[in-house]
Amino acid sequence: MKTVEILLYTLKPDTGHEFHQIMQDMSVPLHRNVGMDVVAYGNSLHDADSYYLIRVYDSLEHLEISQDEFYRSDAWRNGPREAIIERILTSVKSVIKLDDISINSLRQ
């Protein structure tokens, strides 16, 4: 079983397209460069200003260590951090356990 983090964002009006470009071009590659497993991300089908990000970790401890390193890094702080944060109105996080078969069905 893996630890799966699901992040749901409500974005400021009319920023969904810009947010996705920042995620696609800067943030997700940065996540992957530090070894984070981003399995899916994008705008919601029902609303371009609703967004999801799904990341997978080996354990809850792995999640905590990875995120501590990532969010304290200069690459994040001097990179897409401000552009992302300024477009988010609300953020909801859930952490669950899933097996590999379920995780593979999430992959983009």
KELO-865484 format. One record per residue: residue number from 0; z, x, y of N, C-alpha, C in turn. Coordinates in pm, whole numbers, m for minus. Example, Ala and Ser with C-alpha at 12.3 -4.5 7.8 and 13.67 -1.06 7.14 Angstrom:
   resi      n_Z      n_X      n_Y     ca_Z     ca_X     ca_Y      c_Z      c_X      c_Y
      0      780     1319     m569      780     1230     m450      780     1320     m330
      1      708     1285     m225      714     1367     m106      787     1290        3
This chain:
   resi      n_Z      n_X      n_Y     ca_Z     ca_X     ca_Y      c_Z      c_X      c_Y
      0        0       84     m118        0        0        0        0       89      125
      1      m76       47      222      m86      117      349      m19       34      458
      2       17      100      566       71       34      683      m44        7      779
      3      m59     m118      817     m170     m160      904     m112     m212     1035
      4     m164     m159     1145     m123     m203     1277     m237     m284     1338
      5     m205     m404     1383     m303     m491     1447     m260     m510     1591
      6     m346     m469     1684     m320     m485     1826     m416     m588     1881
      7     m363     m684     1954     m443     m787     2019     m417     m780     2168
      8     m525     m773     2244     m515     m761     2389     m580     m881     2456
      9     m515     m931     2560     m578    m1022     2654     m610     m936     2775
     10     m737     m930     2809     m784     m844     2917     m797     m921     3047
     11     m800     m848     3156     m824     m911     3285     m962     m975     3284
     12     m980    m1084     3356    m1109    m1156     3353    m1228    m1064     3381
     13    m1329    m1082     3300    m1458    m1013     3314    m1450     m862     3296
     14    m1352     m813     3220    m1343     m669     3193    m1369     m634     3047
     15    m1397     m735     2964    m1413     m712     2821    m1524     m614     2786
     16    m1638     m625     2852    m1749     m536     2823    m1713     m392     2860
     17    m1655     m372     2979    m1614     m238     3022    m1509     m181     2927
     18    m1412     m264     2889    m1306     m220     2799    m1365     m171     2667
     19    m1459     m248     2614    m1520     m208     2487    m1595      m75     2500
     20    m1665      m57     2609    m1737       70     2630    m1640      188     2634
     21    m1528      171     2701    m1426      277     2708    m1370      304     2569
     22    m1341      198     2496    m1290      214     2359    m1392      286     2271
     23    m1514      239     2276    m1620      293     2190    m1655      438     2225
     24    m1667      467     2353    m1714      599     2396    m1604      704     2408
     25    m1481      660     2437    m1375      757     2464    m1253      744     2372
     26    m1194      625     2368    m1066      609     2302    m1074      619     2149
     27    m1164      545     2088    m1172      549     1941    m1212      688     1892
     28    m1310      756     1953    m1337      894     1909    m1214      985     1924
     29    m1137      966     2029    m1015     1044     2049     m914     1014     1938
     30     m898      886     1905     m810      848     1793     m854      921     1666
     31     m982      913     1636    m1033      971     1512    m1025     1124     1512
     32    m1040     1185     1628    m1029     1331     1638     m890     1382     1603
     33     m789     1300     1624     m652     1341     1589     m610     1287     1452
     34     m705     1228     1379     m677     1184     1242     m630     1041     1225
     35     m634      961     1331     m597      820     1318     m712      744     1255
     36     m681      653     1165     m782      575     1095     m800      439     1166
     37     m900      433     1253     m935      307     1320    m1035      236     1230
     38     m995      123     1173    m1083       54     1079    m1168      m54     1144
     39    m1121     m108     1257    m1199     m212     1326    m1149     m225     1469
     40    m1243     m261     1558    m1209     m285     1697    m1324     m360     1761
     41    m1294     m434     1866    m1401     m503     1937    m1353     m627     2010
     42    m1449     m690     2077    m1421     m814     2150    m1414     m929     2050
     43    m1328    m1024     2077    m1318    m1143     1995    m1445    m1227     2008
     44    m1482    m1294     1903    m1600    m1381     1905    m1582    m1500     1999
     45    m1457    m1542     2018    m1432    m1662     2099    m1419    m1633     2248
     46    m1394    m1505     2285    m1367    m1473     2425    m1387    m1323     2445
     47    m1482    m1285     2528    m1512    m1143     2551    m1395    m1068     2615
     48    m1299    m1140     2673    m1184    m1076     2734    m1061    m1078     2642
     49    m1083    m1105     2515     m982    m1088     2411    m1032     m974     2321
     50     m942     m887     2279     m984     m765     2210     m888     m736     2096
     51     m940     m670     1991     m856     m630     1879     m879     m483     1845
     52     m775     m420     1795     m780     m282     1746     m695     m278     1621
     53     m754     m234     1509     m682     m227     1383     m682      m83     1334
     54     m560      m30     1314     m544      108     1268     m462      110     1140
     55     m493      206     1052     m426      216      922     m355      351      911
     56     m235      346      852     m153      465      834     m100      468      691
     57      m56      585      648       m1      599      513      135      531      499
     58      211      527      610      346      469      608      388      437      752
     59      500      369      765      553      341      898      589      471      969
     60      642      566      894      674      698      952      548      768     1003
     61      440      761      925      313      820      967      264      755     1096
     62      276      624     1107      239      552     1230      317      607     1349
     63      448      615     1334      534      658     1444      503      801     1487
     64      486      892     1393      457     1032     1424      319     1045     1489
     65      219      979     1431       83      985     1484       76      932     1626
     66      140      819     1650      134      760     1783      212      842     1885
     67      322      899     1844      398      984     1935      312     1102     1980
     68      246     1166     1886      158     1279     1918       40     1235     2004
     69      m23     1125     1966     m142     1078     2036     m111     1040     2181
     70      m10      956     2201       17      904     2334       83     1006     2427
     71      135     1115     2373      188     1223     2456       83     1330     2485
     72      m32     1321     2421     m133     1427     2435     m200     1425     2573
     73     m240     1543     2617     m315     1554     2742     m450     1484     2732
     74     m511     1488     2614     m641     1423     2595     m633     1274     2624
     75     m523     1209     2584     m504     1067     2612     m465     1045     2758
     76     m367     1119     2804     m314     1099     2939     m417     1131     3047
     77     m498     1233     3025     m600     1272     3122     m737     1213     3091
     78     m742     1135     2982     m868     1073     2940     m871      925     2972
     79     m884      841     2868     m907      698     2890     m783      614     2921
     80     m665      673     2923     m541      598     2937     m543      500     3055
     81     m565      549     3175     m562      464     3294     m667      354     3289
     82     m788      389     3249     m897      292     3243     m866      179     3145
     83     m795      211     3038     m758      110     2940     m642       25     2991
     84     m536       89     3034     m416       17     3077     m444      m77     3193
     85     m527      m34     3287     m552     m118     3405     m629     m245     3373
     86     m689     m255     3256     m766     m374     3219     m688     m470     3128
     87     m569     m433     3084     m491     m515     2991     m392     m603     3068
     88     m398     m735     3038     m297     m828     3090     m178     m836     2996
     89     m206     m859     2866     m100     m867     2766     m144     m796     2639
     90      m45     m752     2564      m71     m683     2437       29     m733     2334
     91      m20     m762     2214       64     m806     2104       38     m713     1986
     92      146     m669     1922      135     m575     1810      202     m635     1687
     93      133     m625     1572      192     m660     1444      167     m545     1348
     94      266     m516     1263      253     m412     1163      280     m476     1028
     95      185     m458      935      194     m520      803      158     m418      696
     96      178     m454      571      136     m373      456       16     m441      390
     97      m86     m362      356     m203     m413      285     m245     m312      179
     98     m309     m362       74     m363     m273      m27     m500     m221       18
     99     m550     m119      m51     m677      m55      m13     m795     m151      m17
    100     m796     m244     m111     m907     m338     m121     m912     m426        4
    101     m798     m474       48     m793     m556      170     m834     m475      292
    102     m789     m351      299     m823     m265      413     m973     m239      416
    103    m1034     m212      303    m1178     m185      299    m1259     m304      347
    104    m1208     m424      327    m1281     m542      374    m1274     m555      527
    105    m1181     m486      591    m1169     m487      738    m1262     m387      805
    106    m1299     m284      733    m1376     m174      794    m1508     m224      852
    107    m1540     m170      972    m1664     m206     1039    m1779     m131      978
